[in-house]
Amino acid sequence: MSTLQARNVRQYLTGPKSAPYIFISPFYILWAIFGVFPIIYSIWLSFYRVIGMHRTDFVGFYNFTEIFLRTDVIKAFYNSIFYVVANVVGQITIALLIAILINSKFVKLKGFFRISYYIPNIVSTVAAGILFSMLFQTSGLLNMILNTNIDWLNSTFWSKPIVMVVVGWRWIGYWIIIFSAALAGIPDIFYEAASLDGANSFQKFWYITLPSLQDVMLFAIVINTMGALMLFGEPYILFTAKQTPVGPLNSALTPVIAIYKAAFENFEFGFAAAVSWVLSIIIILMTVIQINLIKKRGQTTRR
């Protein structure tokens, strides 16, 4: 490179036109290293079987077909159906009802109730898991109150509902705040006009409240679905004391825990990457389906 060319390059790099790109470059460099590269590498890794820590063998789609042969992974995705339904229906229904109650005219101290419901959300996953694992122990407080001797954490029937109780305890307060803010934005004139037309409380809720909350409901459903499919901390911490971080007979196993066990316990990094991509595709498909269904319902309601 000649002296003139070097001077031109130096002037460009230090000039006003390049300054914005230089200032934002640290973000894109970090994003490329910790965002783009892991995604590309995981795609490559899903087609290989890792031997030890360095050597790899190309196996094509073997890791993906192996998913359907692993009973634990199939069980994890099967459990996710329960988690998604319970998470979406349970959390949104309870949070919406409480938000409507708090926003009603006859309830005082609205700020106090909102803060009280939101406080569990700032509790860490580890702390919540330890707290509820102590609560549901055989000698725990719940059995003392009920005067029973149920081994909740060793029950294949109760393991998944207990996980949902912990998740709901932490996140229902968050959705109460979201729904409360959305409800406060609905003009009272809508309800007053409906009252003049003779609409009852259910009709006001169905034809005014729900359509007005369409965007917020979409956000809540999508985020709750993603959260249920990516559960890790709550079931892992809950059952760690029992030395079965997936519940008895894998009854609380989630896809993310299955990925973690494959990668960091069995060192099957290629298989773990394949499961990760299957999970990602499922999340993307469910998100697209939910968005389209809610938009269609909104269009039908407006008609």
Contacts in CASP RR format, 6 or more apart in sequence:
PFRMAT RR
TARGET T0000
AUTHOR 0000-0000-0000
METHOD contacts of the structure
MODEL  1
MSTLQARNVRQYLTGPKSAPYIFISPFYILWAIFGVFPIIYSIWLSFYRV
IGMHRTDFVGFYNFTEIFLRTDVIKAFYNSIFYVVANVVGQITIALLIAI
LINSKFVKLKGFFRISYYIPNIVSTVAAGILFSMLFQTSGLLNMILNTNI
DWLNSTFWSKPIVMVVVGWRWIGYWIIIFSAALAGIPDIFYEAASLDGAN
SFQKFWYITLPSLQDVMLFAIVINTMGALMLFGEPYILFTAKQTPVGPLN
SALTPVIAIYKAAFENFEFGFAAAVSWVLSIIIILMTVIQINLIKKRGQT
TRR
1 9 0 8 1.000
12 18 0 8 1.000
13 22 0 8 1.000
42 273 0 8 1.000
42 276 0 8 1.000
42 277 0 8 1.000
43 273 0 8 1.000
43 277 0 8 1.000
45 269 0 8 1.000
45 270 0 8 1.000
45 273 0 8 1.000
46 63 0 8 1.000
46 64 0 8 1.000
46 270 0 8 1.000
46 273 0 8 1.000
46 274 0 8 1.000
46 276 0 8 1.000
46 277 0 8 1.000
47 58 0 8 1.000
47 59 0 8 1.000
47 60 0 8 1.000
47 61 0 8 1.000
47 63 0 8 1.000
47 270 0 8 1.000
48 56 0 8 1.000
48 57 0 8 1.000
48 58 0 8 1.000
48 59 0 8 1.000
48 60 0 8 1.000
48 270 0 8 1.000
49 56 0 8 1.000
49 57 0 8 1.000
49 59 0 8 1.000
49 62 0 8 1.000
49 63 0 8 1.000
49 268 0 8 1.000
49 270 0 8 1.000
49 271 0 8 1.000
50 56 0 8 1.000
50 267 0 8 1.000
50 268 0 8 1.000
50 269 0 8 1.000
50 270 0 8 1.000
51 57 0 8 1.000
52 267 0 8 1.000
53 267 0 8 1.000
63 270 0 8 1.000
63 271 0 8 1.000
63 273 0 8 1.000
63 274 0 8 1.000
64 274 0 8 1.000
64 278 0 8 1.000
66 271 0 8 1.000
66 274 0 8 1.000
67 73 0 8 1.000
67 74 0 8 1.000
67 271 0 8 1.000
67 274 0 8 1.000
67 275 0 8 1.000
67 278 0 8 1.000
68 74 0 8 1.000
72 246 0 8 1.000
72 250 0 8 1.000
72 253 0 8 1.000
72 258 0 8 1.000
72 261 0 8 1.000
73 255 0 8 1.000
73 258 0 8 1.000
73 275 0 8 1.000
75 250 0 8 1.000
75 253 0 8 1.000
76 250 0 8 1.000
76 253 0 8 1.000
76 254 0 8 1.000
76 255 0 8 1.000
76 257 0 8 1.000
76 258 0 8 1.000
77 255 0 8 1.000
77 282 0 8 1.000
79 160 0 8 1.000
79 250 0 8 1.000
79 251 0 8 1.000
79 252 0 8 1.000
79 253 0 8 1.000
79 254 0 8 1.000
80 228 0 8 1.000
80 229 0 8 1.000
80 231 0 8 1.000
80 254 0 8 1.000
80 255 0 8 1.000
82 160 0 8 1.000
83 160 0 8 1.000
83 163 0 8 1.000
83 164 0 8 1.000
83 228 0 8 1.000
83 229 0 8 1.000
83 231 0 8 1.000
83 254 0 8 1.000
84 224 0 8 1.000
84 225 0 8 1.000
84 228 0 8 1.000
84 229 0 8 1.000
84 286 0 8 1.000
86 160 0 8 1.000
86 161 0 8 1.000
86 164 0 8 1.000
86 228 0 8 1.000
87 164 0 8 1.000
87 167 0 8 1.000
87 168 0 8 1.000
87 224 0 8 1.000
87 225 0 8 1.000
87 227 0 8 1.000
87 228 0 8 1.000
88 221 0 8 1.000
88 224 0 8 1.000
88 225 0 8 1.000
88 228 0 8 1.000
90 164 0 8 1.000
90 168 0 8 1.000
91 167 0 8 1.000
91 168 0 8 1.000
91 171 0 8 1.000
91 172 0 8 1.000
91 175 0 8 1.000
91 220 0 8 1.000
91 224 0 8 1.000
92 175 0 8 1.000
92 217 0 8 1.000
92 220 0 8 1.000
92 221 0 8 1.000
92 224 0 8 1.000
94 172 0 8 1.000
95 172 0 8 1.000
95 173 0 8 1.000
95 175 0 8 1.000
95 176 0 8 1.000
95 178 0 8 1.000
95 179 0 8 1.000
95 220 0 8 1.000
96 175 0 8 1.000
96 179 0 8 1.000
96 213 0 8 1.000
98 117 0 8 1.000
98 172 0 8 1.000
98 173 0 8 1.000
98 176 0 8 1.000
99 175 0 8 1.000
99 176 0 8 1.000
99 179 0 8 1.000
99 180 0 8 1.000
99 183 0 8 1.000
100 179 0 8 1.000
100 183 0 8 1.000
100 205 0 8 1.000
100 209 0 8 1.000
101 107 0 8 1.000
102 110 0 8 1.000
102 113 0 8 1.000
102 114 0 8 1.000
102 176 0 8 1.000
102 180 0 8 1.000
103 110 0 8 1.000
103 180 0 8 1.000
103 183 0 8 1.000
103 184 0 8 1.000
107 113 0 8 1.000
110 180 0 8 1.000
114 176 0 8 1.000
114 177 0 8 1.000
114 180 0 8 1.000
117 172 0 8 1.000
117 173 0 8 1.000
117 176 0 8 1.000
117 177 0 8 1.000
118 173 0 8 1.000
118 174 0 8 1.000
118 176 0 8 1.000
118 177 0 8 1.000
120 128 0 8 1.000
120 169 0 8 1.000
120 170 0 8 1.000
120 172 0 8 1.000
120 173 0 8 1.000
121 170 0 8 1.000
121 171 0 8 1.000
121 173 0 8 1.000
121 174 0 8 1.000
123 131 0 8 1.000
123 170 0 8 1.000
125 170 0 8 1.000
125 233 0 8 1.000
125 234 0 8 1.000
125 237 0 8 1.000
126 233 0 8 1.000
126 237 0 8 1.000
128 166 0 8 1.000
128 169 0 8 1.000
128 170 0 8 1.000
128 234 0 8 1.000
128 237 0 8 1.000
129 166 0 8 1.000
129 233 0 8 1.000
129 234 0 8 1.000
129 237 0 8 1.000
129 238 0 8 1.000
130 237 0 8 1.000
132 162 0 8 1.000
132 165 0 8 1.000
132 166 0 8 1.000
132 169 0 8 1.000
132 238 0 8 1.000
133 153 0 8 1.000
133 237 0 8 1.000
133 238 0 8 1.000
133 239 0 8 1.000
133 240 0 8 1.000
133 241 0 8 1.000
134 140 0 8 1.000
134 141 0 8 1.000
135 141 0 8 1.000
135 142 0 8 1.000
136 142 0 8 1.000
136 152 0 8 1.000
136 153 0 8 1.000
136 162 0 8 1.000
136 238 0 8 1.000
137 143 0 8 1.000
137 152 0 8 1.000
137 153 0 8 1.000
137 241 0 8 1.000
138 149 0 8 1.000
138 150 0 8 1.000
138 151 0 8 1.000
138 152 0 8 1.000
142 152 0 8 1.000
143 149 0 8 1.000
143 150 0 8 1.000
143 152 0 8 1.000
150 158 0 8 1.000
152 158 0 8 1.000
152 162 0 8 1.000
153 159 0 8 1.000
153 162 0 8 1.000
153 238 0 8 1.000
153 239 0 8 1.000
153 241 0 8 1.000
153 242 0 8 1.000
153 247 0 8 1.000
154 242 0 8 1.000
154 248 0 8 1.000
155 248 0 8 1.000
156 247 0 8 1.000
156 248 0 8 1.000
156 249 0 8 1.000
156 251 0 8 1.000
159 235 0 8 1.000
159 239 0 8 1.000
159 247 0 8 1.000
159 248 0 8 1.000
159 251 0 8 1.000
159 252 0 8 1.000
160 251 0 8 1.000
160 252 0 8 1.000
162 238 0 8 1.000
162 252 0 8 1.000
163 231 0 8 1.000
163 234 0 8 1.000
163 235 0 8 1.000
163 238 0 8 1.000
163 252 0 8 1.000
166 234 0 8 1.000
166 238 0 8 1.000
167 228 0 8 1.000
167 231 0 8 1.000
167 234 0 8 1.000
170 234 0 8 1.000
175 220 0 8 1.000
178 216 0 8 1.000
178 219 0 8 1.000
178 220 0 8 1.000
179 213 0 8 1.000
179 216 0 8 1.000
179 220 0 8 1.000
182 212 0 8 1.000
182 213 0 8 1.000
182 216 0 8 1.000
183 209 0 8 1.000
183 213 0 8 1.000
185 212 0 8 1.000
186 208 0 8 1.000
186 209 0 8 1.000
186 212 0 8 1.000
190 208 0 8 1.000
190 212 0 8 1.000
191 204 0 8 1.000
191 208 0 8 1.000
194 203 0 8 1.000
194 204 0 8 1.000
194 207 0 8 1.000
194 208 0 8 1.000
195 204 0 8 1.000
199 207 0 8 1.000
207 301 0 8 1.000
210 217 0 8 1.000
210 301 0 8 1.000
211 298 0 8 1.000
211 301 0 8 1.000
211 302 0 8 1.000
214 294 0 8 1.000
214 297 0 8 1.000
214 298 0 8 1.000
217 294 0 8 1.000
218 290 0 8 1.000
218 291 0 8 1.000
218 294 0 8 1.000
221 290 0 8 1.000
221 294 0 8 1.000
222 287 0 8 1.000
222 290 0 8 1.000
222 291 0 8 1.000
225 283 0 8 1.000
225 286 0 8 1.000
225 287 0 8 1.000
225 290 0 8 1.000
226 283 0 8 1.000
226 287 0 8 1.000
229 255 0 8 1.000
229 279 0 8 1.000
229 282 0 8 1.000
229 283 0 8 1.000
229 286 0 8 1.000
230 254 0 8 1.000
230 255 0 8 1.000
230 256 0 8 1.000
230 279 0 8 1.000
230 283 0 8 1.000
231 254 0 8 1.000
231 256 0 8 1.000
231 257 0 8 1.000
232 254 0 8 1.000
232 256 0 8 1.000
232 257 0 8 1.000
232 260 0 8 1.000
235 245 0 8 1.000
235 246 0 8 1.000
235 247 0 8 1.000
235 252 0 8 1.000
235 253 0 8 1.000
235 254 0 8 1.000
235 257 0 8 1.000
236 245 0 8 1.000
236 257 0 8 1.000
236 260 0 8 1.000
238 252 0 8 1.000
239 245 0 8 1.000
239 246 0 8 1.000
239 247 0 8 1.000
239 252 0 8 1.000
242 248 0 8 1.000
245 257 0 8 1.000
246 252 0 8 1.000
246 253 0 8 1.000
246 257 0 8 1.000
246 261 0 8 1.000
247 253 0 8 1.000
255 275 0 8 1.000
255 279 0 8 1.000
256 279 0 8 1.000
258 275 0 8 1.000
259 272 0 8 1.000
259 275 0 8 1.000
259 276 0 8 1.000
259 279 0 8 1.000
260 272 0 8 1.000
262 268 0 8 1.000
262 269 0 8 1.000
262 271 0 8 1.000
262 272 0 8 1.000
262 275 0 8 1.000
263 269 0 8 1.000
263 272 0 8 1.000
END
